[in-house]
């Protein structure tokens, strides 16, 4: 990893550090994210495929899916993934 020295307003850096901490990250991580997004601006974007969650007849989640568990959602999406539904 490379170190980069930049000049920034001290108050701006303090505010940014506080916000990063509130988001559970570091200012360095946020700067890396922003630079990566900046570099990707010129790259062609692929359309996002948003899988559908399996729902019951009433529109709610199917039985057995725990709404508080990401793993439960991922497993449900993987199990229900059908190539013909992808656009």
mmCIF file as gemmi writes it, N, C-alpha and C atoms, coordinates in Angstrom:
data_model
loop_
_atom_site.group_PDB
_atom_site.id
_atom_site.type_symbol
_atom_site.label_atom_id
_atom_site.label_alt_id
_atom_site.label_comp_id
_atom_site.label_asym_id
_atom_site.label_entity_id
_atom_site.label_seq_id
_atom_site.pdbx_PDB_ins_code
_atom_site.Cartn_x
_atom_site.Cartn_y
_atom_site.Cartn_z
_atom_site.occupancy
_atom_site.B_iso_or_equiv
_atom_site.pdbx_formal_charge
_atom_site.auth_seq_id
_atom_site.auth_asym_id
_atom_site.pdbx_PDB_model_num
ATOM 1 N N . UNK Axp A 1 ? 0.843 -1.158 0 1 0 ? 1 A 1
ATOM 2 C CA . UNK Axp A 1 ? 0 0 0 1 0 ? 1 A 1
ATOM 3 C C . UNK Axp A 1 ? 0.899 1.234 0 1 0 ? 1 A 1
ATOM 4 N N . UNK Axp A 2 ? 0.467 2.27 -0.703 1 0 ? 2 A 1
ATOM 5 C CA . UNK Axp A 2 ? 1.238 3.498 -0.826 1 0 ? 2 A 1
ATOM 6 C C . UNK Axp A 2 ? 0.683 4.567 0.098 1 0 ? 2 A 1
ATOM 7 N N . UNK Axp A 3 ? 1.567 5.322 0.719 1 0 ? 3 A 1
ATOM 8 C CA . UNK Axp A 3 ? 1.155 6.475 1.522 1 0 ? 3 A 1
ATOM 9 C C . UNK Axp A 3 ? 1.081 7.693 0.62 1 0 ? 3 A 1
ATOM 10 N N . UNK Axp A 4 ? 0.102 8.575 0.88 1 0 ? 4 A 1
ATOM 11 C CA . UNK Axp A 4 ? -0.11 9.773 0.091 1 0 ? 4 A 1
ATOM 12 C C . UNK Axp A 4 ? -0.242 10.95 1.043 1 0 ? 4 A 1
ATOM 13 N N . UNK Axp A 5 ? 0.509 11.99 0.808 1 0 ? 5 A 1
ATOM 14 C CA . UNK Axp A 5 ? 0.421 13.19 1.629 1 0 ? 5 A 1
ATOM 15 C C . UNK Axp A 5 ? -0.369 14.239 0.865 1 0 ? 5 A 1
ATOM 16 N N . UNK Axp A 6 ? -1.436 14.748 1.495 1 0 ? 6 A 1
ATOM 17 C CA . UNK Axp A 6 ? -2.255 15.791 0.874 1 0 ? 6 A 1
ATOM 18 C C . UNK Axp A 6 ? -2.485 16.903 1.884 1 0 ? 6 A 1
ATOM 19 N N . UNK Axp A 7 ? -2.769 18.092 1.394 1 0 ? 7 A 1
ATOM 20 C CA . UNK Axp A 7 ? -3.058 19.232 2.26 1 0 ? 7 A 1
ATOM 21 C C . UNK Axp A 7 ? -4.554 19.471 2.278 1 0 ? 7 A 1
ATOM 22 N N . UNK Axp A 8 ? -5.144 19.47 3.473 1 0 ? 8 A 1
ATOM 23 C CA . UNK Axp A 8 ? -6.58 19.669 3.635 1 0 ? 8 A 1
ATOM 24 C C . UNK Axp A 8 ? -6.834 20.615 4.797 1 0 ? 8 A 1
ATOM 25 N N . UNK Axp A 9 ? -7.99 21.248 4.759 1 0 ? 9 A 1
ATOM 26 C CA . UNK Axp A 9 ? -8.399 22.11 5.851 1 0 ? 9 A 1
ATOM 27 C C . UNK Axp A 9 ? -8.545 21.277 7.125 1 0 ? 9 A 1
ATOM 28 N N . UNK Axp A 10 ? -7.951 21.748 8.209 1 0 ? 10 A 1
ATOM 29 C CA . UNK Axp A 10 ? -7.946 21.001 9.47 1 0 ? 10 A 1
ATOM 30 C C . UNK Axp A 10 ? -9.358 20.719 9.979 1 0 ? 10 A 1
ATOM 31 N N . UNK Axp A 11 ? -10.257 21.702 9.883 1 0 ? 11 A 1
ATOM 32 C CA . UNK Axp A 11 ? -11.634 21.519 10.345 1 0 ? 11 A 1
ATOM 33 C C . UNK Axp A 11 ? -12.357 20.459 9.505 1 0 ? 11 A 1
ATOM 34 N N . UNK Axp A 12 ? -12.11 20.473 8.206 1 0 ? 12 A 1
ATOM 35 C CA . UNK Axp A 12 ? -12.713 19.474 7.324 1 0 ? 12 A 1
ATOM 36 C C . UNK Axp A 12 ? -12.261 18.071 7.706 1 0 ? 12 A 1
ATOM 37 N N . UNK Axp A 13 ? -10.979 17.916 8.002 1 0 ? 13 A 1
ATOM 38 C CA . UNK Axp A 13 ? -10.441 16.604 8.384 1 0 ? 13 A 1
ATOM 39 C C . UNK Axp A 13 ? -11.066 16.146 9.699 1 0 ? 13 A 1
ATOM 40 N N . UNK Axp A 14 ? -11.202 17.04 10.665 1 0 ? 14 A 1
ATOM 41 C CA . UNK Axp A 14 ? -11.821 16.67 11.946 1 0 ? 14 A 1
ATOM 42 C C . UNK Axp A 14 ? -13.254 16.197 11.736 1 0 ? 14 A 1
ATOM 43 N N . UNK Axp A 15 ? -14.017 16.952 10.943 1 0 ? 15 A 1
ATOM 44 C CA . UNK Axp A 15 ? -15.41 16.571 10.682 1 0 ? 15 A 1
ATOM 45 C C . UNK Axp A 15 ? -15.492 15.233 9.944 1 0 ? 15 A 1
ATOM 46 N N . UNK Axp A 16 ? -14.585 15.04 9.002 1 0 ? 16 A 1
ATOM 47 C CA . UNK Axp A 16 ? -14.582 13.795 8.237 1 0 ? 16 A 1
ATOM 48 C C . UNK Axp A 16 ? -14.214 12.607 9.117 1 0 ? 16 A 1
ATOM 49 N N . UNK Axp A 17 ? -13.253 12.796 10.026 1 0 ? 17 A 1
ATOM 50 C CA . UNK Axp A 17 ? -12.886 11.71 10.947 1 0 ? 17 A 1
ATOM 51 C C . UNK Axp A 17 ? -14.068 11.328 11.832 1 0 ? 17 A 1
ATOM 52 N N . UNK Axp A 18 ? -14.769 12.324 12.351 1 0 ? 18 A 1
ATOM 53 C CA . UNK Axp A 18 ? -15.926 12.069 13.206 1 0 ? 18 A 1
ATOM 54 C C . UNK Axp A 18 ? -16.99 11.296 12.438 1 0 ? 18 A 1
ATOM 55 N N . UNK Axp A 19 ? -17.28 11.737 11.216 1 0 ? 19 A 1
ATOM 56 C CA . UNK Axp A 19 ? -18.292 11.053 10.415 1 0 ? 19 A 1
ATOM 57 C C . UNK Axp A 19 ? -17.879 9.618 10.102 1 0 ? 19 A 1
ATOM 58 N N . UNK Axp A 20 ? -16.608 9.411 9.772 1 0 ? 20 A 1
ATOM 59 C CA . UNK Axp A 20 ? -16.129 8.06 9.479 1 0 ? 20 A 1
ATOM 60 C C . UNK Axp A 20 ? -16.273 7.16 10.7 1 0 ? 20 A 1
ATOM 61 N N . UNK Axp A 21 ? -15.927 7.68 11.872 1 0 ? 21 A 1
ATOM 62 C CA . UNK Axp A 21 ? -16.074 6.897 13.109 1 0 ? 21 A 1
ATOM 63 C C . UNK Axp A 21 ? -17.537 6.545 13.339 1 0 ? 21 A 1
ATOM 64 N N . UNK Axp A 22 ? -18.432 7.499 13.109 1 0 ? 22 A 1
ATOM 65 C CA . UNK Axp A 22 ? -19.863 7.24 13.277 1 0 ? 22 A 1
ATOM 66 C C . UNK Axp A 22 ? -20.35 6.158 12.32 1 0 ? 22 A 1
ATOM 67 N N . UNK Axp A 23 ? -19.709 6.058 11.173 1 0 ? 23 A 1
ATOM 68 C CA . UNK Axp A 23 ? -20.064 5.035 10.185 1 0 ? 23 A 1
ATOM 69 C C . UNK Axp A 23 ? -19.305 3.73 10.409 1 0 ? 23 A 1
ATOM 70 N N . UNK Axp A 24 ? -18.486 3.695 11.458 1 0 ? 24 A 1
ATOM 71 C CA . UNK Axp A 24 ? -17.754 2.466 11.78 1 0 ? 24 A 1
ATOM 72 C C . UNK Axp A 24 ? -16.59 2.186 10.856 1 0 ? 24 A 1
ATOM 73 N N . UNK Axp A 25 ? -15.983 3.222 10.328 1 0 ? 25 A 1
ATOM 74 C CA . UNK Axp A 25 ? -14.862 3.038 9.418 1 0 ? 25 A 1
ATOM 75 C C . UNK Axp A 25 ? -13.786 4.06 9.743 1 0 ? 25 A 1
ATOM 76 N N . UNK Axp A 26 ? -12.797 4.175 8.885 1 0 ? 26 A 1
ATOM 77 C CA . UNK Axp A 26 ? -11.728 5.152 9.095 1 0 ? 26 A 1
ATOM 78 C C . UNK Axp A 26 ? -11.731 6.151 7.947 1 0 ? 26 A 1
ATOM 79 N N . UNK Axp A 27 ? -11.114 7.281 8.179 1 0 ? 27 A 1
ATOM 80 C CA . UNK Axp A 27 ? -11.006 8.289 7.136 1 0 ? 27 A 1
ATOM 81 C C . UNK Axp A 27 ? -10.176 7.743 5.966 1 0 ? 27 A 1
ATOM 82 N N . UNK Axp A 28 ? -9.135 6.988 6.266 1 0 ? 28 A 1
ATOM 83 C CA . UNK Axp A 28 ? -8.324 6.388 5.198 1 0 ? 28 A 1
ATOM 84 C C . UNK Axp A 28 ? -9.164 5.467 4.318 1 0 ? 28 A 1
ATOM 85 N N . UNK Axp A 29 ? -10.021 4.663 4.941 1 0 ? 29 A 1
ATOM 86 C CA . UNK Axp A 29 ? -10.881 3.753 4.168 1 0 ? 29 A 1
ATOM 87 C C . UNK Axp A 29 ? -11.845 4.539 3.283 1 0 ? 29 A 1
ATOM 88 N N . UNK Axp A 30 ? -12.392 5.633 3.816 1 0 ? 30 A 1
ATOM 89 C CA . UNK Axp A 30 ? -13.317 6.449 3.028 1 0 ? 30 A 1
ATOM 90 C C . UNK Axp A 30 ? -12.605 7.088 1.844 1 0 ? 30 A 1
ATOM 91 N N . UNK Axp A 31 ? -11.383 7.58 2.049 1 0 ? 31 A 1
ATOM 92 C CA . UNK Axp A 31 ? -10.618 8.176 0.953 1 0 ? 31 A 1
ATOM 93 C C . UNK Axp A 31 ? -10.321 7.119 -0.108 1 0 ? 31 A 1
ATOM 94 N N . UNK Axp A 32 ? -9.956 5.896 0.32 1 0 ? 32 A 1
ATOM 95 C CA . UNK Axp A 32 ? -9.72 4.809 -0.65 1 0 ? 32 A 1
ATOM 96 C C . UNK Axp A 32 ? -10.978 4.54 -1.465 1 0 ? 32 A 1
ATOM 97 N N . UNK Axp A 33 ? -12.141 4.487 -0.786 1 0 ? 33 A 1
ATOM 98 C CA . UNK Axp A 33 ? -13.41 4.248 -1.488 1 0 ? 33 A 1
ATOM 99 C C . UNK Axp A 33 ? -13.675 5.347 -2.521 1 0 ? 33 A 1
ATOM 100 N N . UNK Axp A 34 ? -13.481 6.599 -2.112 1 0 ? 34 A 1
ATOM 101 C CA . UNK Axp A 34 ? -13.744 7.724 -3.019 1 0 ? 34 A 1
ATOM 102 C C . UNK Axp A 34 ? -12.796 7.712 -4.213 1 0 ? 34 A 1
ATOM 103 N N . UNK Axp A 35 ? -11.526 7.404 -3.981 1 0 ? 35 A 1
ATOM 104 C CA . UNK Axp A 35 ? -10.571 7.337 -5.087 1 0 ? 35 A 1
ATOM 105 C C . UNK Axp A 35 ? -10.91 6.188 -6.037 1 0 ? 35 A 1
ATOM 106 N N . UNK Axp A 36 ? -11.313 5.065 -5.484 1 0 ? 36 A 1
ATOM 107 C CA . UNK Axp A 36 ? -11.694 3.928 -6.32 1 0 ? 36 A 1
ATOM 108 C C . UNK Axp A 36 ? -12.915 4.286 -7.167 1 0 ? 36 A 1
ATOM 109 N N . UNK Axp A 37 ? -13.895 4.969 -6.571 1 0 ? 37 A 1
ATOM 110 C CA . UNK Axp A 37 ? -15.089 5.391 -7.317 1 0 ? 37 A 1
ATOM 111 C C . UNK Axp A 37 ? -14.708 6.394 -8.403 1 0 ? 37 A 1
ATOM 112 N N . UNK Axp A 38 ? -13.791 7.285 -8.097 1 0 ? 38 A 1
ATOM 113 C CA . UNK Axp A 38 ? -13.316 8.271 -9.063 1 0 ? 38 A 1
ATOM 114 C C . UNK Axp A 38 ? -12.658 7.587 -10.264 1 0 ? 38 A 1
ATOM 115 N N . UNK Axp A 39 ? -11.862 6.594 -10.005 1 0 ? 39 A 1
ATOM 116 C CA . UNK Axp A 39 ? -11.176 5.868 -11.076 1 0 ? 39 A 1
ATOM 117 C C . UNK Axp A 39 ? -12.181 5.083 -11.917 1 0 ? 39 A 1
ATOM 118 N N . UNK Axp A 40 ? -13.192 4.532 -11.271 1 0 ? 40 A 1
ATOM 119 C CA . UNK Axp A 40 ? -14.192 3.718 -11.981 1 0 ? 40 A 1
ATOM 120 C C . UNK Axp A 40 ? -15.157 4.559 -12.806 1 0 ? 40 A 1
ATOM 121 N N . UNK Axp A 41 ? -15.173 5.877 -12.654 1 0 ? 41 A 1
ATOM 122 C CA . UNK Axp A 41 ? -16.116 6.718 -13.386 1 0 ? 41 A 1
ATOM 123 C C . UNK Axp A 41 ? -16.052 6.496 -14.884 1 0 ? 41 A 1
ATOM 124 N N . UNK Axp A 42 ? -14.863 6.292 -15.412 1 0 ? 42 A 1
ATOM 125 C CA . UNK Axp A 42 ? -14.692 6.122 -16.848 1 0 ? 42 A 1
ATOM 126 C C . UNK Axp A 42 ? -14.95 4.696 -17.304 1 0 ? 42 A 1
ATOM 127 N N . UNK Axp A 43 ? -15.012 3.776 -16.365 1 0 ? 43 A 1
ATOM 128 C CA . UNK Axp A 43 ? -15.223 2.37 -16.716 1 0 ? 43 A 1
ATOM 129 C C . UNK Axp A 43 ? -16.691 2.159 -17.079 1 0 ? 43 A 1
ATOM 130 N N . UNK Axp A 44 ? -16.952 1.348 -18.093 1 0 ? 44 A 1
ATOM 131 C CA . UNK Axp A 44 ? -18.351 1.065 -18.436 1 0 ? 44 A 1
ATOM 132 C C . UNK Axp A 44 ? -19.033 0.346 -17.278 1 0 ? 44 A 1
ATOM 133 N N . UNK Axp A 45 ? -20.272 0.696 -17.052 1 0 ? 45 A 1
ATOM 134 C CA . UNK Axp A 45 ? -21.006 0.091 -15.943 1 0 ? 45 A 1
ATOM 135 C C . UNK Axp A 45 ? -21.886 -1.037 -16.453 1 0 ? 45 A 1
ATOM 136 N N . UNK Axp A 46 ? -21.909 -2.096 -15.707 1 0 ? 46 A 1
ATOM 137 C CA . UNK Axp A 46 ? -22.776 -3.23 -16.023 1 0 ? 46 A 1
ATOM 138 C C . UNK Axp A 46 ? -24.087 -3.036 -15.271 1 0 ? 46 A 1
ATOM 139 N N . UNK Axp A 47 ? -25.165 -3.432 -15.885 1 0 ? 47 A 1
ATOM 140 C CA . UNK Axp A 47 ? -26.445 -3.304 -15.196 1 0 ? 47 A 1
ATOM 141 C C . UNK Axp A 47 ? -26.489 -4.299 -14.037 1 0 ? 47 A 1
ATOM 142 N N . UNK Axp A 48 ? -27.022 -3.845 -12.935 1 0 ? 48 A 1
ATOM 143 C CA . UNK Axp A 48 ? -27.089 -4.671 -11.733 1 0 ? 48 A 1
ATOM 144 C C . UNK Axp A 48 ? -28.223 -5.68 -11.864 1 0 ? 48 A 1
ATOM 145 N N . UNK Axp A 49 ? -27.951 -6.888 -11.443 1 0 ? 49 A 1
ATOM 146 C CA . UNK Axp A 49 ? -28.98 -7.92 -11.407 1 0 ? 49 A 1
ATOM 147 C C . UNK Axp A 49 ? -29.484 -7.992 -9.97 1 0 ? 49 A 1
ATOM 148 N N . UNK Axp A 50 ? -30.737 -7.679 -9.779 1 0 ? 50 A 1
ATOM 149 C CA . UNK Axp A 50 ? -31.319 -7.698 -8.446 1 0 ? 50 A 1
ATOM 150 C C . UNK Axp A 50 ? -32.189 -8.943 -8.33 1 0 ? 50 A 1
ATOM 151 N N . UNK Axp A 51 ? -31.72 -9.919 -7.561 1 0 ? 51 A 1
ATOM 152 C CA . UNK Axp A 51 ? -32.511 -11.145 -7.434 1 0 ? 51 A 1
ATOM 153 C C . UNK Axp A 51 ? -33.78 -10.881 -6.638 1 0 ? 51 A 1
ATOM 154 N N . UNK Axp A 52 ? -34.82 -11.614 -6.965 1 0 ? 52 A 1
ATOM 155 C CA . UNK Axp A 52 ? -36.073 -11.487 -6.245 1 0 ? 52 A 1
ATOM 156 C C . UNK Axp A 52 ? -36.075 -12.461 -5.076 1 0 ? 52 A 1
ATOM 157 N N . UNK Axp A 53 ? -36.557 -11.983 -3.937 1 0 ? 53 A 1
ATOM 158 C CA . UNK Axp A 53 ? -36.699 -12.862 -2.777 1 0 ? 53 A 1
ATOM 159 C C . UNK Axp A 53 ? -37.968 -13.686 -2.93 1 0 ? 53 A 1
ATOM 160 N N . UNK Axp A 54 ? -37.911 -14.944 -2.52 1 0 ? 54 A 1
ATOM 161 C CA . UNK Axp A 54 ? -39.123 -15.764 -2.594 1 0 ? 54 A 1
ATOM 162 C C . UNK Axp A 54 ? -40.157 -15.257 -1.594 1 0 ? 54 A 1
ATOM 163 N N . UNK Axp A 55 ? -41.332 -14.971 -2.098 1 0 ? 55 A 1
ATOM 164 C CA . UNK Axp A 55 ? -42.402 -14.469 -1.229 1 0 ? 55 A 1
ATOM 165 C C . UNK Axp A 55 ? -43.567 -15.438 -1.222 1 0 ? 55 A 1
ATOM 166 N N . UNK Axp A 56 ? -44.348 -15.344 -0.175 1 0 ? 56 A 1
ATOM 167 C CA . UNK Axp A 56 ? -45.542 -16.17 -0.066 1 0 ? 56 A 1
ATOM 168 C C . UNK Axp A 56 ? -46.683 -15.54 -0.846 1 0 ? 56 A 1
ATOM 169 N N . UNK Axp A 57 ? -47.822 -16.173 -0.862 1 0 ? 57 A 1
ATOM 170 C CA . UNK Axp A 57 ? -48.977 -15.684 -1.591 1 0 ? 57 A 1
ATOM 171 C C . UNK Axp A 57 ? -49.464 -14.324 -1.105 1 0 ? 57 A 1
ATOM 172 N N . UNK Axp A 58 ? -49.255 -14.01 0.158 1 0 ? 58 A 1
ATOM 173 C CA . UNK Axp A 58 ? -49.726 -12.74 0.7 1 0 ? 58 A 1
ATOM 174 C C . UNK Axp A 58 ? -48.719 -11.616 0.497 1 0 ? 58 A 1
ATOM 175 N N . UNK Axp A 59 ? -47.595 -11.899 -0.143 1 0 ? 59 A 1
ATOM 176 C CA . UNK Axp A 59 ? -46.586 -10.881 -0.392 1 0 ? 59 A 1
ATOM 177 C C . UNK Axp A 59 ? -45.501 -10.843 0.658 1 0 ? 59 A 1
ATOM 178 N N . UNK Axp A 60 ? -45.641 -11.577 1.749 1 0 ? 60 A 1
ATOM 179 C CA . UNK Axp A 60 ? -44.604 -11.615 2.773 1 0 ? 60 A 1
ATOM 180 C C . UNK Axp A 60 ? -43.532 -12.622 2.413 1 0 ? 60 A 1
ATOM 181 N N . UNK Axp A 61 ? -42.497 -12.695 3.215 1 0 ? 61 A 1
ATOM 182 C CA . UNK Axp A 61 ? -41.43 -13.658 2.973 1 0 ? 61 A 1
ATOM 183 C C . UNK Axp A 61 ? -41.931 -15.081 3.178 1 0 ? 61 A 1
ATOM 184 N N . UNK Axp A 62 ? -41.334 -15.991 2.459 1 0 ? 62 A 1
ATOM 185 C CA . UNK Axp A 62 ? -41.673 -17.402 2.604 1 0 ? 62 A 1
ATOM 186 C C . UNK Axp A 62 ? -41.313 -17.877 4.013 1 0 ? 62 A 1
ATOM 187 N N . UNK Axp A 63 ? -42.038 -18.851 4.529 1 0 ? 63 A 1
ATOM 188 C CA . UNK Axp A 63 ? -41.694 -19.399 5.842 1 0 ? 63 A 1
ATOM 189 C C . UNK Axp A 63 ? -40.266 -19.933 5.839 1 0 ? 63 A 1
ATOM 190 N N . UNK Axp A 64 ? -39.576 -19.758 6.952 1 0 ? 64 A 1
ATOM 191 C CA . UNK Axp A 64 ? -38.226 -20.259 7.084 1 0 ? 64 A 1
ATOM 192 C C . UNK Axp A 64 ? -37.16 -19.214 6.791 1 0 ? 64 A 1
ATOM 193 N N . UNK Axp A 65 ? -37.553 -18.042 6.272 1 0 ? 65 A 1
ATOM 194 C CA . UNK Axp A 65 ? -36.583 -16.979 6.023 1 0 ? 65 A 1
ATOM 195 C C . UNK Axp A 65 ? -36.566 -16.067 7.245 1 0 ? 65 A 1
ATOM 196 N N . UNK Axp A 66 ? -35.403 -15.954 7.85 1 0 ? 66 A 1
ATOM 197 C CA . UNK Axp A 66 ? -35.232 -15.115 9.04 1 0 ? 66 A 1
ATOM 198 C C . UNK Axp A 66 ? -34.881 -13.7 8.594 1 0 ? 66 A 1
ATOM 199 N N . UNK Axp A 67 ? -35.775 -12.717 8.748 1 0 ? 67 A 1
ATOM 200 C CA . UNK Axp A 67 ? -35.495 -11.362 8.269 1 0 ? 67 A 1
ATOM 201 C C . UNK Axp A 67 ? -34.348 -10.67 8.991 1 0 ? 67 A 1
ATOM 202 N N . UNK Axp A 68 ? -33.895 -11.217 10.109 1 0 ? 68 A 1
ATOM 203 C CA . UNK Axp A 68 ? -32.776 -10.61 10.827 1 0 ? 68 A 1
ATOM 204 C C . UNK Axp A 68 ? -31.442 -11.251 10.458 1 0 ? 68 A 1
ATOM 205 N N . UNK Axp A 69 ? -31.451 -12.166 9.479 1 0 ? 69 A 1
ATOM 206 C CA . UNK Axp A 69 ? -30.232 -12.892 9.11 1 0 ? 69 A 1
ATOM 207 C C . UNK Axp A 69 ? -29.909 -12.69 7.63 1 0 ? 69 A 1
ATOM 208 N N . UNK Axp A 70 ? -28.774 -12.046 7.364 1 0 ? 70 A 1
ATOM 209 C CA . UNK Axp A 70 ? -28.336 -11.9 5.974 1 0 ? 70 A 1
ATOM 210 C C . UNK Axp A 70 ? -28.135 -13.258 5.32 1 0 ? 70 A 1
ATOM 211 N N . UNK Axp A 71 ? -27.556 -14.2 6.065 1 0 ? 71 A 1
ATOM 212 C CA . UNK Axp A 71 ? -27.301 -15.535 5.522 1 0 ? 71 A 1
ATOM 213 C C . UNK Axp A 71 ? -28.605 -16.181 5.067 1 0 ? 71 A 1
ATOM 214 N N . UNK Axp A 72 ? -29.671 -15.99 5.843 1 0 ? 72 A 1
ATOM 215 C CA . UNK Axp A 72 ? -30.967 -16.553 5.483 1 0 ? 72 A 1
ATOM 216 C C . UNK Axp A 72 ? -31.456 -15.977 4.152 1 0 ? 72 A 1
ATOM 217 N N . UNK Axp A 73 ? -31.281 -14.664 3.958 1 0 ? 73 A 1
ATOM 218 C CA . UNK Axp A 73 ? -31.674 -14.036 2.698 1 0 ? 73 A 1
ATOM 219 C C . UNK Axp A 73 ? -30.83 -14.556 1.539 1 0 ? 73 A 1
ATOM 220 N N . UNK Axp A 74 ? -29.508 -14.622 1.743 1 0 ? 74 A 1
ATOM 221 C CA . UNK Axp A 74 ? -28.629 -15.102 0.682 1 0 ? 74 A 1
ATOM 222 C C . UNK Axp A 74 ? -28.979 -16.531 0.286 1 0 ? 74 A 1
ATOM 223 N N . UNK Axp A 75 ? -29.194 -17.379 1.287 1 0 ? 75 A 1
ATOM 224 C CA . UNK Axp A 75 ? -29.542 -18.769 0.997 1 0 ? 75 A 1
ATOM 225 C C . UNK Axp A 75 ? -30.852 -18.848 0.222 1 0 ? 75 A 1
ATOM 226 N N . UNK Axp A 76 ? -31.83 -18.022 0.614 1 0 ? 76 A 1
ATOM 227 C CA . UNK Axp A 76 ? -33.124 -18.029 -0.073 1 0 ? 76 A 1
ATOM 228 C C . UNK Axp A 76 ? -32.981 -17.549 -1.512 1 0 ? 76 A 1
ATOM 229 N N . UNK Axp A 77 ? -32.157 -16.517 -1.722 1 0 ? 77 A 1
ATOM 230 C CA . UNK Axp A 77 ? -31.959 -16.008 -3.079 1 0 ? 77 A 1
ATOM 231 C C . UNK Axp A 77 ? -31.237 -17.031 -3.94 1 0 ? 77 A 1
ATOM 232 N N . UNK Axp A 78 ? -30.218 -17.692 -3.369 1 0 ? 78 A 1
ATOM 233 C CA . UNK Axp A 78 ? -29.476 -18.699 -4.121 1 0 ? 78 A 1
ATOM 234 C C . UNK Axp A 78 ? -30.365 -19.877 -4.493 1 0 ? 78 A 1
ATOM 235 N N . UNK Axp A 79 ? -31.209 -20.294 -3.582 1 0 ? 79 A 1
ATOM 236 C CA . UNK Axp A 79 ? -32.077 -21.436 -3.825 1 0 ? 79 A 1
ATOM 237 C C . UNK Axp A 79 ? -33.131 -21.128 -4.877 1 0 ? 79 A 1
ATOM 238 N N . UNK Axp A 80 ? -33.553 -19.865 -4.918 1 0 ? 80 A 1
ATOM 239 C CA . UNK Axp A 80 ? -34.634 -19.484 -5.836 1 0 ? 80 A 1
ATOM 240 C C . UNK Axp A 80 ? -34.1 -18.9 -7.138 1 0 ? 80 A 1
ATOM 241 N N . UNK Axp A 81 ? -32.791 -18.798 -7.294 1 0 ? 81 A 1
ATOM 242 C CA . UNK Axp A 81 ? -32.212 -18.156 -8.469 1 0 ? 81 A 1
ATOM 243 C C . UNK Axp A 81 ? -32.505 -18.99 -9.699 1 0 ? 81 A 1
ATOM 244 N N . UNK Axp A 82 ? -33.102 -18.371 -10.687 1 0 ? 82 A 1
ATOM 245 C CA . UNK Axp A 82 ? -33.441 -19.029 -11.945 1 0 ? 82 A 1
ATOM 246 C C . UNK Axp A 82 ? -32.882 -18.16 -13.066 1 0 ? 82 A 1
ATOM 247 N N . UNK Axp A 83 ? -32.019 -18.702 -13.895 1 0 ? 83 A 1
ATOM 248 C CA . UNK Axp A 83 ? -31.372 -17.948 -14.971 1 0 ? 83 A 1
ATOM 249 C C . UNK Axp A 83 ? -32.394 -17.263 -15.852 1 0 ? 83 A 1
ATOM 250 N N . UNK Axp A 84 ? -33.562 -17.848 -16.083 1 0 ? 84 A 1
ATOM 251 C CA . UNK Axp A 84 ? -34.549 -17.246 -16.972 1 0 ? 84 A 1
ATOM 252 C C . UNK Axp A 84 ? -35.12 -15.959 -16.404 1 0 ? 84 A 1
ATOM 253 N N . UNK Axp A 85 ? -34.967 -15.728 -15.085 1 0 ? 85 A 1
ATOM 254 C CA . UNK Axp A 85 ? -35.474 -14.5 -14.485 1 0 ? 85 A 1
ATOM 255 C C . UNK Axp A 85 ? -34.503 -13.344 -14.631 1 0 ? 85 A 1
ATOM 256 N N . UNK Axp A 86 ? -33.255 -13.607 -15.005 1 0 ? 86 A 1
ATOM 257 C CA . UNK Axp A 86 ? -32.251 -12.554 -15.111 1 0 ? 86 A 1
ATOM 258 C C . UNK Axp A 86 ? -32.474 -11.741 -16.377 1 0 ? 86 A 1
ATOM 259 N N . UNK Axp A 87 ? -32.343 -10.445 -16.246 1 0 ? 87 A 1
ATOM 260 C CA . UNK Axp A 87 ? -32.551 -9.562 -17.407 1 0 ? 87 A 1
ATOM 261 C C . UNK Axp A 87 ? -31.308 -8.784 -17.663 1 0 ? 87 A 1
